[in-house]
């Protein structure tokens, strides 16, 4: 059936003409698709979309076992994901409905009722994927995103759909204001062993439902992500399944804030020692020395690495911290002992506190505090000094909290 398009050719309401086209309603840059035949004709089950062209879907289109292959800057949009989309009855298991090696904007359509939704491979060409209002409905395997500059998914949904595999090298993977609801034990998101994310993997303002036996986010131990590069912000996790596999709130990669259903991350450190007998050698009075002894890291330490009397910040964002320490010391009789918080080996003068050891040699306790700014790999330690003599100082008990 021939179709017509109204083409504007001048000013005024009467300056239109109607041109005749066969197939889809077409201009130089857009094809309106209301039926399968409006796409290019399939060849051996493959419909090759044209480059630099927008395909505007006006209905749900069944490709009857065929599949789509995108070209350079092919765009796929619809009027609404509620009534516009793609399926392919009879498409083989494991065969994606849409594949491409090119940048492919997608707007307001639903992929539904197929085994595998999409496959994008950016290992040859520079690929950016920006999708808005895209749904996957009853799709056993959403598909694979392998290597791209950015993959941005906004105001979409996985409904009875899961199995998005993210692999290769990607700058940013971001999901915003979306709903994800799995239907099988395949993870909704799989961050693959071959994945390197250079900037971030981020889900914000979204709901993620994984029932018992289902998994929401699975991070392979061999994947490479930056510190605080897994961002979950204001998300609701529900359903009672496994929400996170391979990562938790204490990992350096995690930046979890304002979420419901998972433990939010926090930048905090604690280390301590009890009954220490290792003395801090004092060679001169009024000279600060790092307190000696073997310390133990607290179980809730996150974004810090603790070694003996040292907490090293491993977060990627520069932050302000409060450092609090309590300690008990001995150093002979009636020696005046100074105590300090030190940053990167330099004592912080504002933290200075003095106490006098007991006349009978009993350990005496004191507390010190400081506010510090820490960037990645900055570290905090506790220093002591003897202002009275060159007697060694033993910090018998120490408890340091940084938060």
C-alpha positions in Angstrom: 0.0 0.0 0.0 1.3 3.4 -1.0 1.6 6.0 1.7 2.0 9.8 1.7 4.0 12.3 3.8 3.2 16.0 4.1 6.3 18.0 3.3 6.7 21.6 4.3 8.0 23.8 1.4 7.3 27.4 2.4 5.6 29.8 4.7 1.9 29.7 5.4 -0.5 26.9 6.1 -1.0 26.2 2.4 2.7 25.6 1.6 2.6 21.8 2.0 2.7 19.1 -0.6 1.9 15.4 -0.3 4.7 13.1 -1.7 4.1 9.4 -2.3 6.3 6.7 -0.9 6.1 2.9 -0.9 6.7 1.1 2.4 7.0 3.2 5.6 6.0 6.8 5.8 9.4 8.4 5.1 11.4 11.6 5.0 15.1 11.9 4.3 15.9 11.1 8.0 12.9 9.3 9.5 10.8 6.2 8.7 7.5 5.6 10.5 7.1 1.9 11.2 3.6 0.5 11.8 4.3 -3.0 10.5 7.2 -5.2 9.8 7.3 -4.4 6.1 8.1 -0.8 6.9 11.6 -2.0 7.8 14.1 -3.0 5.2 13.5 -6.5 3.8 15.1 -9.3 5.8 18.0 -11.2 4.3 18.6 -14.7 5.8 16.7 -13.6 8.9 18.5 -10.3 9.3 16.9 -6.9 8.9 19.8 -4.4 8.4 18.8 -1.0 9.5 20.1 2.0 7.6 22.7 4.5 8.9 21.9 8.0 10.1 18.2 7.2 10.0 15.5 7.3 12.7 12.9 4.5 12.8 9.8 5.8 14.6 7.6 2.9 15.8 3.9 3.5 16.0 2.8 0.1 17.2 4.2 -3.2 18.6 6.0 -4.8 15.6 6.5 -8.6 15.4 9.5 -9.5 13.3 8.3 -13.1 13.0 11.6 -14.8 13.8 13.9 -12.2 12.1 16.2 -9.8 14.0 17.5 -6.3 13.6 21.1 -5.2 13.0 21.9 -1.5 13.6 24.1 0.7 11.5 26.0 3.9 12.2 23.8 6.3 14.3 20.7 4.3 13.7 18.0 5.7 16.1 15.0 3.7 17.3 12.1 5.6 19.0 8.5 5.2 19.7 5.5 7.2 20.8 5.3 5.4 24.1 6.8 2.2 25.6 3.2 1.3 26.6 2.1 0.7 23.0 5.2 0.8 20.8 7.9 -1.9 20.7 9.5 -4.9 19.2 9.2 -8.7 19.5 10.0 -11.6 17.2 7.9 -14.7 17.5 10.1 -17.7 16.8 13.4 -16.0 17.3 15.9 -18.7 18.4 17.0 -19.0 22.0 20.2 -17.0 22.6 19.8 -14.9 19.5 19.5 -11.1 20.3 16.5 -9.2 18.9 18.8 -6.2 18.2 22.5 -6.1 17.7 24.9 -3.3 16.8 28.5 -2.1 16.8 27.5 1.5 16.6 26.0 4.3 18.8 22.3 3.6 19.0 19.9 6.1 20.7 16.7 4.3 21.8 13.6 6.1 23.2 10.2 5.0 24.4 9.9 1.4 23.2 9.5 -2.0 24.8 11.4 -5.2 23.9 9.2 -8.1 24.8 8.6 -11.8 24.7 12.0 -13.0 23.4 14.8 -15.0 25.0 17.5 -12.4 24.4 17.0 -8.7 24.0 20.1 -6.9 22.8 23.8 -7.2 22.1 26.1 -4.2 21.6 29.8 -4.5 20.8 31.9 -1.4 20.9 35.2 -3.1 20.5 35.6 -1.8 16.9 33.8 1.6 16.8 33.3 4.3 19.4 29.9 3.6 20.9 27.7 5.6 23.2 24.3 4.3 24.4 21.7 6.7 25.7 18.3 5.1 26.3 15.2 6.7 27.8 11.9 5.1 28.5 13.1 1.7 27.3 11.4 -1.4 28.8 12.3 -5.1 28.7 9.2 -7.2 29.3 9.3 -11.0 29.7 12.9 -11.2 28.4 14.9 -14.0 29.9 18.2 -12.4 29.1 18.3 -8.6 28.5 21.6 -9.0 26.7 25.2 -7.8 26.6 26.8 -4.5 26.6 30.5 -5.0 25.6 32.7 -1.9 25.6 31.3 1.6 25.1 32.1 5.1 26.2 28.9 5.4 28.3 25.7 3.5 28.8 23.0 5.7 30.2 19.5 4.2 31.0 16.8 6.5 32.3 13.1 6.1 33.2 13.0 2.5 32.0 12.1 -0.9 33.4 13.1 -4.6 33.4 9.7 -6.4 34.0 10.1 -10.1 34.4 13.5 -9.5 32.8 17.1 -9.9 33.9 20.5 -11.0 32.7 22.1 -7.7 31.6 25.8 -8.6 31.2 28.2 -5.7 31.3 31.7 -6.4 30.1 34.7 -4.9 28.2 35.9 -1.4 28.9 33.3 1.2 29.7 33.5 4.7 31.1 30.1 5.1 32.9 27.2 2.7 33.3 24.3 4.6 34.8 20.6 3.8 35.6 18.3 6.5 36.8 14.6 6.5 37.9 13.9 3.0 36.8 12.3 -0.2 38.0 14.0 -3.6 37.8 12.1 -6.8 38.6 13.6 -10.2 37.9 11.7 -13.4 37.3 14.5 -16.1 37.4 17.7 -16.7 39.4 19.8 -15.1 36.7 21.2 -11.8 38.2 19.5 -8.7 37.0 23.0 -7.1 36.5 26.1 -9.1 36.0 29.4 -7.1 36.1 31.5 -9.6 34.2 35.0 -10.9 34.8 36.3 -9.1 31.7 34.8 -5.7 32.8 36.9 -2.6 33.4 34.9 0.5 34.4 37.0 3.6 34.3 34.6 6.1 36.0 31.5 4.6 37.6 28.7 2.0 37.7 25.7 3.9 39.2 22.1 3.3 40.0 20.1 6.1 41.5 16.5 6.8 42.5 15.4 3.4 41.4 13.6 0.3 42.7 15.2 -3.2 42.5 13.1 -6.3 43.2 14.8 -9.7 43.7 12.7 -12.5 45.2 14.1 -15.4 47.2 16.5 -17.3 45.0 17.1 -14.3 42.7 20.1 -11.9 42.6 20.0 -8.2 41.9 23.6 -7.2 41.3 26.5 -9.6 40.9 30.1 -8.3 40.7 32.7 -10.7 39.5 35.9 -10.7 41.6 38.0 -10.2 38.5 36.1 -7.0 37.3 38.0 -3.8 37.7 36.3 -0.7 39.1 37.6 2.5 40.8 37.3 3.1 44.5 33.8 4.3 45.3 32.9 3.5 41.7 29.9 1.4 42.5 27.3 4.0 43.4 23.9 3.0 44.8 22.0 6.2 45.8 18.4 6.4 47.0 17.5 2.9 45.8 14.9 0.6 47.2 15.8 -3.1 47.4 12.9 -5.5 48.1 11.8 -9.0 47.6 14.0 -11.0 50.1 16.5 -12.3 47.5 20.2 -11.6 47.3 20.6 -8.0 46.6 24.4 -7.8 46.3 26.9 -10.5 45.4 30.6 -9.9 45.2 30.4 -6.5 46.9 29.2 -5.1 50.2 29.1 -1.8 52.0 32.6 -2.2 53.4 34.4 -2.6 50.1 36.5 0.2 48.7 34.5 0.2 45.5 31.2 0.8 47.3 29.5 4.2 47.7 26.0 3.3 49.0 23.9 6.2 50.4 20.3 6.6 51.3 19.3 3.1 50.2 16.5 0.9 51.7 17.1 -2.8 52.0 20.9 -2.8 52.0 23.5 -1.5 54.4 24.7 1.9 53.4 28.4 2.5 53.2 30.4 4.8 55.5 33.9 6.0 55.6 35.0 4.9 59.1 38.0 3.3 60.7 38.8 1.8 64.1 41.9 0.2 65.4 43.0 -0.7 68.9 45.4 -2.6 71.2 45.0 -3.9 74.7 47.7 -4.9 77.1 50.5 -3.7 74.9 54.1 -4.1 76.3 56.1 -2.7 73.4 57.7 0.6 74.5 58.0 3.7 72.3 61.7 4.6 72.4 62.3 8.2 73.5 65.7 9.7 72.5 65.0 13.3 73.5 62.5 15.3 75.5 59.7 17.3 73.9 60.0 15.3 70.7 57.1 13.4 69.2 57.3 9.7 68.3 54.8 7.4 66.8 53.3 5.2 69.5 54.7 1.6 69.1 52.7 -1.6 69.4 50.7 -4.0 67.4 47.1 -2.8 66.7 44.0 -4.7 65.6 41.6 -3.3 63.0 38.0 -2.9 64.0 35.4 -5.1 62.2 33.4 -2.2 60.8 36.3 -0.4 59.2 35.4 0.8 55.7 37.3 2.9 53.1 40.4 2.6 55.3 43.3 0.1 55.5 44.7 -0.3 59.0 48.2 -1.4 59.9 50.0 -0.9 63.2 48.9 2.4 64.6 48.1 3.7 61.1 44.8 4.2 59.3 45.2 4.9 55.6 42.2 6.4 53.8 41.4 4.6 50.5 38.3 6.5 49.5 38.3 8.5 46.3 36.5 11.6 47.6 38.4 14.1 49.8 36.4 14.3 53.1 36.5 15.9 56.5 36.9 13.4 59.4 36.9 13.5 63.2 39.6 11.5 64.8 39.1 10.5 68.4 41.6 8.4 70.5 41.7 7.2 74.1 45.0 5.7 75.4 46.6 4.6 78.6 50.3 5.1 79.1 53.1 4.4 81.5 56.5 6.1 81.6 58.1 6.0 85.0 56.9 8.2 87.9 55.5 11.7 87.4 56.5 12.2 83.8 54.5 14.7 81.7 53.4 12.9 78.5 52.2 14.7 75.4 49.8 13.0 73.0 48.9 14.0 69.4 46.9 13.0 66.4 49.3 13.0 63.3 48.4 13.2 59.6 50.9 11.9 57.2 53.6 11.8 59.9 53.1 15.3 61.1 51.4 16.0 64.4 48.4 18.3 64.4 49.0 21.0 67.1 45.3 21.4 67.9 45.2 17.8 69.1 47.8 18.3 71.8 46.9 16.9 75.2 49.2 16.3 78.2 48.9 14.0 81.2 51.2 13.1 84.1 52.1 9.5 84.8 51.2 8.2 88.2 53.7 8.5 91.0 53.6 4.8 91.6 53.9 3.9 87.9 50.3 3.0 87.3 49.0 3.5 83.8 47.0 6.7 83.3 44.4 7.4 80.7 43.7 10.4 78.4 41.7 11.3 75.3 42.6 13.3 72.2 40.7 14.6 69.3 41.2 16.3 65.9 39.4 17.3 62.8 41.3 16.4 59.6 40.8 16.5 55.8 41.8 13.3 54.2 42.4 12.6 50.5 43.2 9.2 49.0 46.3 7.6 50.7 46.5 10.1 53.5 47.0 8.4 56.8 46.4 9.0 60.5 48.6 7.9 63.5 48.9 8.6 67.2 52.2 10.2 68.5 53.5 10.6 72.0 56.3 12.7 73.7 57.9 12.8 77.1 58.3 16.4 78.2 60.0 15.5 81.5 62.8 12.9 80.7 64.0 10.5 78.2 62.1 7.6 79.8 60.4 5.4 77.2 56.7 5.5 76.9 54.5 2.4 76.8 51.0 2.9 75.4 49.3 -0.1 77.1 45.8 0.5 75.7 44.8 2.4 72.5 41.5 2.9 70.8 41.3 5.1 67.7 38.1 5.9 65.8 38.0 8.0 62.6 34.6 9.0 61.1 
